[in-house]
Amino acid sequence: MEVKAETKYARISAFKVREVTREIQGLPAEQALELVRLIPKKAARLIGKTLASAIANAENNNNLRAASLVVKHAIAGEGPTLKRMHTRARGGGARINKRTAHIRITLSEAEPAVEKPVKTKSEKKTRAPKKAAPAAEETKN
């Protein structure tokens, strides 16, 4: 089961948010939350809020345990850009782009780890020997 949370119109560039979302993708949800709390960036604070909301959605709406959740997708898309003007010399102006971002986090239940059977030393030694490749024929001059 997948659980989603989204923060729209966050006043930060999506480029800056993607730097943090790449770090948490694929991690267990609780471990990702701890990692985000240690990163000293505004983007990490916004992602932390969104991640906490996704965990709360999973616990309250779908009766899932936070320990069994994994960050499946952490995506930062661009939102609308606010265009502002900055006055310049001789009555001119320059445009300032104030960018926004949409942060989407998807959590899914962790699949139980399937353990591979461990071979003992005796099993490793009793495998069939490799066949030797036929020797190349020498050509006589």
C-alpha positions as CSV (number, residue, x, y, z in Angstrom):
1,M,0.0,0.0,0.0
2,E,1.3,3.5,-0.9
3,V,0.8,6.6,1.2
4,K,1.3,10.1,-0.2
5,A,1.9,13.6,1.2
6,E,2.4,16.8,-0.8
7,T,3.6,20.3,0.0
8,K,2.6,22.8,-2.7
9,Y,3.9,26.3,-3.4
10,A,6.9,26.0,-1.1
11,R,9.0,29.2,-1.4
12,I,12.2,27.6,-2.4
13,S,13.7,26.6,-5.7
14,A,13.0,23.0,-6.8
15,F,16.7,22.6,-7.6
16,K,17.7,23.2,-4.0
17,V,15.0,20.7,-2.8
18,R,16.1,17.9,-5.1
19,E,19.5,17.9,-3.5
20,V,17.9,16.7,-0.2
21,T,15.3,14.4,-1.8
22,R,18.0,12.4,-3.5
23,E,19.5,11.6,-0.1
24,I,16.3,10.1,1.5
25,Q,15.0,8.1,-1.5
26,G,14.9,4.4,-0.7
27,L,15.6,4.8,3.1
28,P,13.3,3.5,5.8
29,A,10.9,6.4,6.8
30,E,12.1,6.8,10.4
31,Q,15.8,6.8,9.3
32,A,15.0,9.4,6.6
33,L,13.3,11.6,9.1
34,E,16.3,11.5,11.4
35,L,18.6,12.2,8.5
36,V,16.5,15.2,7.4
37,R,16.6,16.6,10.9
38,L,20.4,16.7,10.8
39,I,20.7,18.5,7.5
40,P,21.0,22.3,8.1
41,K,19.0,23.5,5.1
42,K,15.7,25.1,4.6
43,A,14.8,22.4,2.0
44,A,15.5,19.7,4.7
45,R,13.1,21.4,7.1
46,L,10.3,21.5,4.4
47,I,10.9,17.9,3.4
48,G,10.9,16.9,7.1
49,K,7.4,18.4,7.5
50,T,6.1,16.6,4.4
51,L,7.7,13.3,5.5
52,A,6.2,13.6,9.0
53,S,2.8,14.2,7.3
54,A,3.2,11.2,5.1
55,I,4.0,9.0,8.1
56,A,1.0,10.4,10.1
57,N,-1.2,9.7,7.0
58,A,0.0,6.1,7.0
59,E,-0.6,5.6,10.7
60,N,-4.0,7.3,10.9
61,N,-5.6,6.5,7.6
62,N,-4.2,3.1,6.7
63,N,-3.3,1.6,10.0
64,L,0.3,1.1,9.0
65,R,3.3,1.1,11.4
66,A,6.0,3.7,10.8
67,A,8.7,1.1,11.3
68,S,7.5,-0.8,8.2
69,L,7.5,2.2,5.8
70,V,10.1,3.0,3.2
71,V,10.4,6.2,1.1
72,K,9.5,5.0,-2.4
73,H,9.6,8.4,-4.2
74,A,10.7,11.8,-3.0
75,I,10.1,14.2,-5.9
76,A,10.5,18.0,-6.1
77,G,8.8,19.6,-9.0
78,E,8.7,23.2,-10.1
79,G,5.8,25.4,-9.1
80,P,4.8,28.7,-10.5
81,T,7.5,31.5,-10.6
82,L,6.7,34.8,-9.1
83,K,8.1,37.6,-11.3
84,R,9.3,40.7,-9.5
85,M,11.2,43.8,-10.6
86,H,14.4,45.3,-9.3
87,T,15.2,48.9,-10.2
88,R,18.4,49.5,-12.1
89,A,20.4,52.5,-13.4
90,R,18.9,55.1,-15.8
91,G,15.3,54.2,-15.1
92,G,15.7,50.6,-16.2
93,G,14.7,47.4,-14.4
94,A,15.8,43.8,-14.0
95,R,13.5,40.9,-13.4
96,I,13.8,38.8,-10.2
97,N,12.4,35.2,-10.4
98,K,11.1,34.0,-7.1
99,R,10.7,30.3,-7.6
100,T,8.4,27.8,-5.9
101,A,8.4,24.1,-5.6
102,H,6.0,21.2,-5.1
103,I,7.3,18.5,-2.8
104,R,5.8,15.0,-3.2
105,I,6.7,12.0,-0.9
106,T,5.4,8.5,-1.4
107,L,5.8,5.9,1.2
108,S,5.3,2.2,0.8
109,E,5.4,-0.9,3.0
110,A,8.7,-2.6,3.2
111,E,8.7,-6.0,1.7
112,P,10.0,-8.6,4.1
113,A,13.6,-9.5,3.3
114,V,14.0,-12.9,1.7
115,E,17.0,-14.7,3.0
116,K,19.1,-16.7,0.6
117,P,20.0,-20.2,1.7
118,V,23.6,-20.3,2.9
119,K,25.8,-23.0,1.5
120,T,28.0,-25.0,3.8
121,K,31.7,-25.6,3.0
122,S,31.0,-29.2,2.0
123,E,28.3,-28.1,-0.5
124,K,30.7,-25.6,-2.1
125,K,33.4,-28.2,-2.6
126,T,31.2,-30.8,-4.2
127,R,30.2,-28.9,-7.2
128,A,31.1,-30.3,-10.7
129,P,34.5,-29.4,-12.1
130,K,34.6,-27.1,-15.1
131,K,35.3,-28.6,-18.4
132,A,38.5,-27.5,-20.1
133,A,38.2,-25.7,-23.4
134,P,39.6,-27.6,-26.4
135,A,43.1,-26.6,-27.1
136,A,43.6,-24.6,-30.3
137,E,45.3,-26.5,-33.1
138,E,48.7,-25.3,-34.0
139,T,49.2,-24.5,-37.7
140,K,52.4,-25.7,-39.3
141,N,54.3,-23.5,-41.6
